Amino acid sequence: MTFPYIPGHEIAGRVAGLGSAVPPTAALSEGDMVVVYPSWGDGTCRQCREGNEHLCSGDGRWVGFGPPGGFAEYVAVQYRHAIPVSGPGAETPEILAPMTDAGVTPYRGLKKLRDAGKLGPGRTVAVNGIGGLGAYAVQYARLFAGGSTVIALGRSDSKLAVAVENGAHHGINTSDKSVEAIQDELAELTGRRTIDAILDCAGAAASVSLGFDLLGVEGAMVSVGLMSDRVEHRLFPFVGTELSYFGSFWSNYNDLVEVLALADAGQIKHNVTKVRLEDINQNLETLGRGGIVGRQVIVFD
């Protein structure tokens, strides 16, 4: 990374101009509202050819993490990464932008738990970490639950309240509580002291460790958060109860199209606050203190 550097990987806006290499088949015109798919693969490696550009093993890049991002009034985007949006969503780019990460990353993670067969009647699924991603994750947990009880785990009562508003059946504040104390609350709420499936949105060593301790036999956890650089857990409980641990990174193009369709159908609640670029440092400091509920979006009027 070199400076000057422009971050911002969640982008939506109107097409200001088309380059000469944009073909008519792209069906793009000036003034169109588009959402920017942020993972820019090289298009030639196996992952890209399978549709997973976000896992590009070649010369892959992510907008805002190298290529100039959306903390600017204009940004250059390859046409194949611009997804046109019509209907009511075209008038609310501040709602569309967070869907490209906060809104889609937990979606991919919940699909992995669903496809692993860990959701269904009589089961409990938990979302650990109710921030920008977790506020969306509890909604997808309800969509995919198939009768599961959805639990929100977090360290802030105000954020847990948002999780319940967004679809969680129950919220448990884990701050300064032992595993046993949390299990006692689980038993009171669900009749069981363990959880079948966990989506960890924090990625902190403590949250992942807690998740492993709460998983029941054949339980599964998916991590989408990246707050720590390593995970440790006792080996025998992991092997002896046949736990599963999945990594889930961002999303592919089709995942994003799917969540945009859900949003267009009115099936997703958003917790978004518009801010000005002039106030970005103050808002980033608030974010660093954990004082943001949902997502803040820079809007260029």
C-alpha positions as CSV (number, residue, x, y, z in Angstrom):
1,M,0.0,0.0,0.0
2,T,1.3,3.4,-0.9
3,F,0.2,6.9,0.0
4,P,-1.9,8.9,-0.8
5,Y,-4.4,6.1,-0.3
6,I,-8.2,6.2,-0.6
7,P,-10.1,3.6,1.4
8,G,-13.8,2.7,1.1
9,H,-14.9,-0.8,-0.1
10,E,-18.7,-0.5,0.3
11,I,-19.8,1.6,-2.7
12,A,-23.0,2.5,-4.5
13,G,-23.7,5.5,-6.7
14,R,-24.7,6.7,-10.1
15,V,-22.7,6.2,-13.3
16,A,-21.0,9.5,-14.1
17,G,-19.5,8.4,-17.4
18,L,-18.7,5.4,-19.5
19,G,-15.3,4.5,-20.8
20,S,-14.8,3.6,-24.5
21,A,-14.2,-0.1,-23.7
22,V,-17.6,-0.6,-22.0
23,P,-19.6,-2.8,-24.5
24,P,-23.3,-2.2,-25.2
25,T,-24.0,-5.6,-23.7
26,A,-23.1,-4.2,-20.3
27,A,-26.5,-2.4,-20.4
28,L,-25.1,0.6,-18.5
29,S,-25.9,4.3,-19.1
30,E,-24.9,7.5,-17.5
31,G,-27.1,8.2,-14.5
32,D,-27.8,4.5,-13.7
33,M,-27.6,3.5,-10.0
34,V,-25.1,0.7,-9.5
35,V,-23.7,-1.3,-6.6
36,V,-20.0,-2.0,-6.9
37,Y,-18.9,-5.7,-6.4
38,P,-15.7,-5.1,-4.4
39,S,-13.6,-8.2,-5.2
40,W,-11.7,-7.8,-8.4
41,G,-10.0,-11.1,-9.4
42,D,-7.7,-11.6,-12.3
43,G,-10.4,-13.7,-14.1
44,T,-8.0,-16.5,-15.0
45,C,-7.3,-18.5,-11.9
46,R,-9.4,-21.5,-10.8
47,Q,-11.2,-19.6,-8.1
48,C,-12.2,-16.8,-10.5
49,R,-13.4,-19.3,-13.2
50,E,-15.5,-21.0,-10.5
51,G,-17.2,-17.7,-9.7
52,N,-15.2,-16.9,-6.5
53,E,-13.3,-13.8,-7.4
54,H,-13.0,-12.9,-3.8
55,L,-10.7,-15.9,-3.3
56,C,-8.5,-15.1,-6.4
57,S,-5.2,-16.9,-6.1
58,G,-3.7,-14.8,-8.9
59,D,-3.4,-11.0,-9.1
60,G,-6.7,-10.4,-7.2
61,R,-7.5,-7.0,-5.6
62,W,-10.2,-5.5,-3.5
63,V,-11.4,-2.0,-4.1
64,G,-10.4,0.3,-1.2
65,F,-7.6,-2.1,-0.3
66,G,-5.3,-1.1,-3.1
67,P,-7.4,0.3,-5.9
68,P,-8.8,3.7,-4.9
69,G,-12.0,3.3,-2.9
70,G,-15.3,5.0,-2.2
71,F,-14.1,7.7,0.3
72,A,-14.0,10.0,-2.7
73,E,-16.6,11.6,-4.8
74,Y,-15.7,9.5,-7.9
75,V,-14.2,6.1,-8.3
76,A,-13.2,4.1,-11.5
77,V,-14.8,0.7,-11.7
78,Q,-14.6,-2.0,-14.3
79,Y,-18.0,-2.4,-15.9
80,R,-18.3,-6.1,-15.0
81,H,-18.2,-5.1,-11.3
82,A,-21.0,-2.6,-11.6
83,I,-24.4,-4.2,-10.7
84,P,-27.3,-2.1,-11.9
85,V,-30.1,-1.5,-9.4
86,S,-33.6,-0.3,-10.3
87,G,-36.8,0.1,-8.3
88,P,-37.1,1.8,-4.9
89,G,-33.5,0.8,-4.0
90,A,-32.1,3.1,-6.8
91,E,-33.1,6.1,-4.6
92,T,-31.2,5.0,-1.5
93,P,-27.5,4.4,-2.2
94,E,-26.8,4.8,1.5
95,I,-28.8,1.6,2.0
96,L,-27.2,-0.3,-0.9
97,A,-23.6,0.4,-0.2
98,P,-23.3,-1.6,3.1
99,M,-24.8,-4.6,1.4
100,T,-21.5,-5.1,-0.4
101,D,-19.8,-6.3,2.8
102,A,-21.8,-5.9,6.0
103,G,-24.9,-7.1,4.3
104,V,-23.4,-10.0,2.3
105,T,-20.5,-11.4,4.3
106,P,-22.8,-12.9,7.1
107,Y,-25.1,-14.1,4.3
108,R,-22.4,-16.3,2.8
109,G,-21.5,-17.6,6.3
110,L,-25.0,-18.5,7.2
111,K,-25.4,-20.4,3.9
112,K,-22.4,-22.5,4.9
113,L,-24.1,-23.5,8.2
114,R,-27.3,-24.2,6.3
115,D,-25.5,-26.3,3.7
116,A,-23.7,-28.2,6.5
117,G,-27.1,-29.3,7.8
118,K,-26.7,-27.6,11.2
119,L,-30.0,-25.6,11.1
120,G,-33.5,-26.9,11.6
121,P,-36.3,-27.7,14.1
122,G,-35.2,-28.1,17.7
123,R,-31.8,-26.6,17.0
124,T,-30.2,-23.3,18.2
125,V,-28.2,-21.0,16.0
126,A,-26.3,-18.0,17.5
127,V,-24.8,-14.9,16.0
128,N,-21.8,-13.7,18.1
129,G,-21.0,-10.1,17.8
130,I,-23.8,-7.6,17.0
131,G,-22.1,-4.9,15.0
132,G,-22.4,-3.8,11.4
133,L,-22.4,-7.5,10.2
134,G,-24.3,-9.0,13.1
135,A,-27.3,-6.7,12.7
136,Y,-27.7,-8.3,9.3
137,A,-26.7,-11.8,10.3
138,V,-29.6,-12.3,12.7
139,Q,-32.0,-11.6,9.9
140,Y,-30.3,-14.3,7.6
141,A,-30.3,-16.7,10.6
142,R,-34.1,-16.3,10.7
143,L,-34.4,-16.8,6.9
144,F,-32.3,-19.9,6.9
145,A,-33.2,-21.2,10.4
146,G,-35.8,-23.8,9.3
147,G,-37.3,-23.7,12.8
148,S,-34.1,-23.1,14.7
149,T,-34.1,-20.7,17.7
150,V,-31.9,-17.7,16.9
151,I,-29.8,-16.3,19.7
152,A,-27.8,-13.0,19.6
153,L,-24.6,-12.9,21.7
154,G,-23.0,-9.5,22.3
155,R,-21.5,-7.1,24.9
156,S,-23.9,-4.2,24.4
157,D,-27.5,-4.1,25.5
158,S,-28.3,-1.5,22.9
159,K,-26.9,-3.6,20.1
160,L,-28.7,-6.7,21.4
161,A,-31.9,-4.8,21.4
162,V,-31.3,-4.1,17.7
163,A,-30.6,-7.8,17.1
164,V,-34.0,-8.7,18.6
165,E,-35.7,-6.0,16.6
166,N,-34.1,-7.5,13.5
167,G,-35.3,-11.1,14.2
168,A,-33.3,-12.8,17.0
169,H,-35.6,-14.7,19.4
170,H,-33.4,-13.8,22.3
171,G,-30.3,-11.7,23.2
172,I,-27.6,-12.6,25.8
173,N,-25.1,-10.1,27.1
174,T,-21.9,-12.0,27.4
175,S,-19.8,-9.2,29.0
176,D,-17.9,-10.3,32.1
177,K,-19.8,-13.6,32.3
178,S,-18.4,-17.1,32.6
179,V,-19.2,-19.8,30.2
180,E,-21.3,-21.5,32.9
181,A,-23.3,-18.3,33.5
182,I,-24.0,-18.0,29.7
183,Q,-25.0,-21.6,29.6
184,D,-27.4,-21.0,32.5
185,E,-29.1,-18.3,30.5
186,L,-29.2,-20.5,27.4
187,A,-30.9,-23.3,29.4
188,E,-33.5,-20.8,30.7
189,L,-34.3,-19.5,27.2
190,T,-34.0,-22.6,25.1
191,G,-34.1,-25.6,27.5
192,R,-30.5,-26.5,26.4
193,R,-27.1,-25.5,27.5
194,T,-25.4,-25.8,24.1
195,I,-25.7,-24.3,20.6
196,D,-25.8,-26.2,17.3
197,A,-24.4,-23.5,15.0
198,I,-22.6,-20.2,15.6
199,L,-21.8,-17.4,13.2
200,D,-18.9,-15.4,14.7
201,C,-18.9,-11.9,13.4
202,A,-16.2,-10.5,15.7
203,G,-13.2,-12.8,15.1
204,A,-11.7,-11.9,18.5
205,A,-9.8,-14.7,20.3
206,A,-12.3,-14.5,23.2
207,S,-15.4,-14.7,21.0
208,V,-14.2,-17.6,19.0
209,S,-13.1,-19.4,22.2
210,L,-16.5,-18.8,23.8
211,G,-18.1,-20.1,20.7
212,F,-16.2,-23.4,20.9
213,D,-17.1,-23.8,24.5
214,L,-20.8,-23.3,23.8
215,L,-21.1,-25.7,20.8
216,G,-22.8,-29.0,21.4
217,V,-22.0,-32.4,19.9
218,E,-21.5,-32.1,16.1
219,G,-21.8,-28.3,16.4
220,A,-20.4,-26.0,13.8
221,M,-19.0,-22.5,13.8
222,V,-18.3,-20.1,10.9
223,S,-16.0,-17.2,11.4
224,V,-16.4,-14.1,9.3
225,G,-14.7,-11.6,11.7
226,L,-11.0,-10.8,11.7
227,M,-10.2,-9.0,14.9
228,S,-7.5,-11.4,16.0
229,D,-4.7,-13.2,14.1
230,R,-5.0,-16.7,15.7
231,V,-7.5,-19.1,17.2
232,E,-6.7,-21.7,19.9
233,H,-8.9,-24.4,21.3
234,R,-8.5,-27.7,23.2
235,L,-8.0,-30.5,20.8
236,F,-9.9,-33.4,22.4
237,P,-13.3,-31.6,22.7
238,F,-12.9,-30.5,19.1
239,V,-12.2,-34.1,17.9
240,G,-14.1,-36.0,20.5
241,T,-17.5,-34.2,19.8
242,E,-16.8,-33.8,16.1
243,L,-17.1,-30.1,15.9
244,S,-16.7,-28.2,12.6
245,Y,-15.0,-24.9,12.0
246,F,-15.4,-23.0,8.7
247,G,-13.8,-19.8,7.5
248,S,-16.0,-17.6,5.3
249,F,-14.5,-14.6,3.5
250,W,-16.6,-11.8,2.1
251,S,-18.7,-13.1,-0.8
252,N,-18.9,-13.9,-4.5
253,Y,-20.8,-12.0,-7.1
254,N,-23.9,-14.2,-6.9
255,D,-24.1,-13.9,-3.1
256,L,-24.3,-10.1,-3.5
257,V,-26.9,-10.3,-6.2
258,E,-29.0,-12.5,-3.9
259,V,-28.9,-10.1,-0.9
260,L,-29.7,-7.2,-3.2
261,A,-32.8,-9.1,-4.4
262,L,-33.8,-9.7,-0.7
263,A,-33.3,-6.0,0.0
264,D,-35.4,-5.1,-3.1
265,A,-38.1,-7.4,-1.8
266,G,-38.2,-5.6,1.5
267,Q,-37.0,-8.6,3.5
268,I,-34.0,-6.8,5.1
269,K,-34.0,-4.2,7.8
270,H,-31.2,-1.6,7.7
271,N,-29.5,0.3,10.5
272,V,-27.7,3.0,8.5
273,T,-26.7,6.6,9.4
274,K,-25.6,9.1,6.8
275,V,-22.5,11.1,7.5
276,R,-20.4,13.7,5.8
277,L,-16.8,13.2,4.6
278,E,-15.8,16.3,6.6
279,D,-16.8,14.4,9.8
280,I,-15.1,11.1,8.9
281,N,-12.3,11.2,11.5
282,Q,-14.8,11.8,14.4
283,N,-17.0,9.0,13.2
284,L,-14.1,6.6,12.8
285,E,-13.0,7.3,16.3
286,T,-16.5,6.6,17.6
287,L,-16.5,3.4,15.6
288,G,-13.2,2.4,17.2
289,R,-14.8,2.9,20.7
290,G,-17.6,0.5,19.7
291,G,-20.1,3.4,19.8
292,I,-21.7,2.7,16.4
293,V,-24.9,0.7,16.0
294,G,-25.2,-0.6,12.4
295,R,-23.4,1.1,9.6
296,Q,-22.4,4.7,8.9
297,V,-22.2,5.7,5.2
298,I,-20.5,8.7,3.7
299,V,-22.9,10.5,1.3
300,F,-21.8,13.0,-1.3
301,D,-24.7,15.3,-2.1
